[in-house]
Amino acid sequence: MNALAFNHQQGYGNSVVRSSRDSEYAVFSRVTRMLRQSIVSGDARARIEAVDKNNQLWTILAADLASEGNALPDELRANLLSLADFSLRHGHAVLARKATVDALIDVNMSIMKGLRGKVGQ
C-alpha cells in the first residue's frame, strides 16, 4: 500500500522518517479520527469530508493493491481489495444518508490493528 503518496497529497508530510507501515497507520488514524469526530459533532459537512477522505484513501490503496508491482501475497491482496470495495460502497451509502460511518471506522480500526501486528486482539 502506498500511504506515503496520500500523506503528501493531503499535506500530512513531515520531516520525521517513518516506515511504510507507520505512515499507513498514521493515515488510517487521521481518517478514522475524522470519521469519529463527525459523529461527535453531528456536522453533516464534517461527515461528508471525512467519508470523502476515507474514499480517497481506499481508492489509492485499491489501485496499489491491483498493480502488478504489489508484493503482498495474493490472498492478502484479495482480502484487502474486498475491504476496499466494501469501504467504498459503504462510503457512498453514508453520503446518500443510507448508512452510518460506524462500519467504516470498524474496518479502518481492523486495518490499524493489523498494521500494528495486533490481529485477533
Sequence and secondary structure as in RCSB ss.txt:
>XXXX:A:sequence
MNALAFNHQQGYGNSVVRSSRDSEYAVFSRVTRMLRQSIVSGDARARIEAVDKNNQLWTILAADLASEGNALPDE
LRANLLSLADFSLRHGHAVLARKATVDALIDVNMSIMKGLRGKVGQ
>XXXX:A:secstr
  HHHHHHHTT   SS   HHHHHHHHHHHHHHHHHHHHHH  HHHHHHHHHHHHHHHHHHHHHHHSTT  S HH
HHHHHHHHHHHHHHHHHHHHTTSS SHHHHHHHHHHHHHHTT TT 
